Amino acid sequence: MTAHYQQLALAQVQPGMTLSDELLDVQGHVLLPQGTVLTEAMIALMPRHGIEVLPIVTLEVSQEEVAADLARYGQRIDQLFRKNDPDCDSDWATGLLRRYVSDFRLGMQESPE
């Protein structure tokens, strides 16, 4: 995953977003350090300091990275449940746990039987 930034107008900034650079006021004083997670109160005070645009961190995730993560999760689940036969009904509790973990990690949206 690679981090990038974009300049967002103050009206587009939401609480929870992260600054990609130091935020300076018009005199060049540091208002907020790089990496600050913005709160509603911080955003509300920006116009007082003449801030109209903020550098915000954005994450770009490629399809290859998503596929690699899913494959890695699948391999880890297989390793953790290597002694459980998913087709065997005698160990239903472990099978159910494996299914829930798989659904959570791999994003499957199957309904329980």
C-alpha positions as CSV (number, residue, x, y, z in Angstrom):
1,M,0.0,0.0,0.0
2,T,1.4,3.4,-0.9
3,A,0.4,6.6,0.7
4,H,-0.1,9.7,-1.4
5,Y,-1.7,13.1,-0.6
6,Q,-4.1,15.4,-2.1
7,Q,-5.0,19.0,-1.5
8,L,-8.6,19.2,-0.2
9,A,-10.7,22.3,0.2
10,L,-11.7,22.8,3.8
11,A,-15.3,22.0,3.0
12,Q,-14.3,18.5,1.9
13,V,-12.2,17.7,4.9
14,Q,-13.7,15.3,7.4
15,P,-12.8,14.5,11.0
16,G,-10.5,11.5,11.1
17,M,-8.5,12.4,8.0
18,T,-4.7,12.7,8.4
19,L,-2.4,15.6,7.5
20,S,0.3,14.5,5.0
21,D,2.5,17.6,5.8
22,E,3.0,20.1,8.6
23,L,0.2,22.7,8.6
24,L,1.6,26.2,8.6
25,D,-0.3,29.5,9.3
26,V,0.2,32.6,7.1
27,Q,3.3,33.7,9.3
28,G,4.9,30.3,8.8
29,H,4.3,29.0,12.3
30,V,3.5,25.3,12.7
31,L,-0.2,24.9,13.6
32,L,-0.3,21.1,13.4
33,P,2.5,18.5,12.8
34,Q,2.6,16.0,10.0
35,G,0.5,12.9,10.7
36,T,-2.1,14.7,12.8
37,V,-5.5,13.1,12.8
38,L,-8.0,16.0,12.4
39,T,-10.9,16.5,14.7
40,E,-14.0,18.5,14.2
41,A,-12.7,21.2,16.5
42,M,-9.4,21.5,14.6
43,I,-11.3,21.8,11.3
44,A,-13.6,24.5,12.7
45,L,-10.6,26.6,13.7
46,M,-8.9,26.6,10.3
47,P,-10.7,29.7,8.8
48,R,-9.4,31.8,11.8
49,H,-5.8,31.0,10.6
50,G,-6.5,31.7,6.9
51,I,-6.4,28.0,6.0
52,E,-8.6,27.1,3.0
53,V,-6.9,24.0,1.7
54,L,-5.3,21.1,3.6
55,P,-2.8,18.4,2.5
56,I,-4.6,15.1,3.3
57,V,-3.1,11.6,3.2
58,T,-4.8,9.2,0.7
59,L,-4.1,5.5,0.3
60,E,-4.1,3.9,-3.0
61,V,-4.5,0.1,-3.0
62,S,-4.0,-1.8,-6.3
63,Q,-6.0,-4.8,-7.2
64,E,-2.7,-6.8,-7.1
65,E,-2.2,-5.8,-3.5
66,V,-5.7,-6.8,-2.6
67,A,-5.4,-10.2,-4.3
68,A,-2.0,-10.8,-2.6
69,D,-3.5,-10.0,0.8
70,L,-6.4,-12.3,0.2
71,A,-4.1,-15.1,-0.9
72,R,-1.9,-14.6,2.2
73,Y,-5.0,-14.7,4.5
74,G,-6.2,-17.9,2.8
75,Q,-2.8,-19.6,3.3
76,R,-2.8,-18.5,6.9
77,I,-6.3,-19.8,7.5
78,D,-5.3,-23.1,5.9
79,Q,-2.2,-23.3,8.2
80,L,-4.2,-22.5,11.3
81,F,-6.9,-25.1,10.5
82,R,-4.6,-27.7,8.9
83,K,-5.9,-30.5,11.2
84,N,-9.5,-29.8,10.5
85,D,-11.2,-31.4,7.5
86,P,-13.8,-28.9,6.3
87,D,-15.9,-31.7,4.8
88,C,-16.1,-33.7,8.1
89,D,-19.2,-33.1,10.2
90,S,-17.8,-34.7,13.4
91,D,-15.8,-31.6,14.3
92,W,-18.6,-29.0,13.6
93,A,-17.3,-26.4,16.1
94,T,-13.9,-26.1,14.5
95,G,-15.5,-26.1,11.1
96,L,-17.8,-23.3,12.1
97,L,-14.9,-21.3,13.6
98,R,-13.0,-21.8,10.4
99,R,-15.9,-20.6,8.3
100,Y,-16.3,-17.4,10.5
101,V,-12.6,-16.6,10.3
102,S,-12.7,-17.2,6.6
103,D,-15.7,-15.0,6.2
104,F,-14.1,-12.2,8.2
105,R,-10.7,-12.3,6.6
106,L,-11.7,-13.0,3.0
107,G,-14.8,-11.0,2.9
108,M,-17.2,-13.7,2.0
109,Q,-20.8,-12.9,2.7
110,E,-22.4,-16.3,2.9
111,S,-25.3,-16.8,5.2
112,P,-25.0,-19.4,8.0
113,E,-26.7,-22.7,7.4
